[in-house]
């Protein structure tokens, strides 16, 4: 798929899907009151998202 100069491949979409999955984990941890775990997972989600953006 191509949008402007962005070239989306299955790899990029998979990395963004992992980032979204991790964000759902952040929501779950916050809901359970596990703020330290939520912060760690949020950092992992940010790294996954950044990796997906850099891969574009």
Long-range contacts (C-beta under 8 A, 24 or more apart in sequence): 6-56, 7-56, 8-56, 11-55, 12-52, 12-55, 12-56, 15-48, 15-49, 15-51, 15-52, 15-55, 16-48, 16-49, 16-52, 18-48, 19-45, 19-46, 19-48, 19-49, 19-52, 22-48
